Amino acid sequence: MIAIGASDAGKRRKENQDSFYIDVSHSQGQAICVVCDGMGGARAGNVASDMAIQLFTAELKKRQKPGMNAAYMQAIMHDAVMAANALTYEKSLESRQFAGMGTTIVAACVDGSDVVVMNVGDSRAYKIARQEIRRITNDHSVAEELMRRGELTREQAKDYPAKNYITRAVGTEPEVIPEFYVETLEPDEYLLLCSDGLSNLVEDQEILFEVYQNKEISTCCDRLIALANARGGPDNITVILLKR
C-alpha cells in the first residue's frame, strides 16, 4: 500500500487554506488519509482546516487497532469528526477573527481491502479501478441539492453562481452530520481524495487518464495540480492518491 499527497495555493490565492494528512502502516496494512478545505477569512480558514485535521486524526489514532472492520472504522471516524467539530466550533466563538470559520473534510480509513470514506462538505473521494473512475462521495452543496431535486443538470451546475456554497461544514455549527460510505479496495486499485480546487477544474476522465496512463504514481498528484493551475487555478488544490 502506498499513499502520496500534494497541495498548492493555486494561481489566485495568496494563502493555502487546505490541509492534508497521510499515515500508512505497512505492517498492519492500514492507512488514514484526510483532506480539509478551510474557509472563513484570511487566517480563520487556515486555523479551521489545521485544527480539524489535527483533532480528527489524533482521535482516530487513539483508537486505531489491528484487524478493524468497517463498522468499527465508521464508529471511530464518527466520534473523531464530532470531537473535531466541537472544538473547532468553540474556537470560532473565541474572537471576531475566527467567527464563522469552518472546513470541509473528506477522510478514508483503510484496513486491508476494507475502506470507510467519510465526508462533510464538497471535498471528494473517488475510486479508480479497472480503468474506470467512480465518485464515492456526495457533495454537501447547494448545487448538488438542486441536482438531486432535478432542478439543475450536471452541466448547468458547472456554471451555477452558487456552486461553491456548501450546506455542511466542520466547525460552523454545534453539531455536524457526516456521511459515510463503505468500499472495498483490491490490489492495484486506487482511492483519490481531493479538494474542490481540483474537482471544479479537472474532469473525472482526466483524473483517470493521469492515474492510469502515466504509471509514475509519485508524480500523479503534482500533475493533477499542474492541470488545475493551467486552467487558472482560482482556488487551493489538494490531492491524495492511495494505491493498494
Secondary structure, 3 states (H helix, E strand, C coil): CEEEEEEECCCCCCCCCEEEEEEEECCCCEEEEEEEEEECCCCHHHHHHHHHHHHHHHHHHHHCCCCCCHHHHHHHHHHHHHHHHHHHHHHHCCCHHHCCCEEEEEEEEEECCEEEEEEECCCEEEEEECCEEEECCCCCEHHHHHHHCCCCCHHHHHCCCCCCCECCCECCCCCCCCEEEEEECCCCCEEEEECHHHHCCCCHHHHHHHHHHCCCHHHHHHHHHHHHHHCCCCCCEEEEEEEC
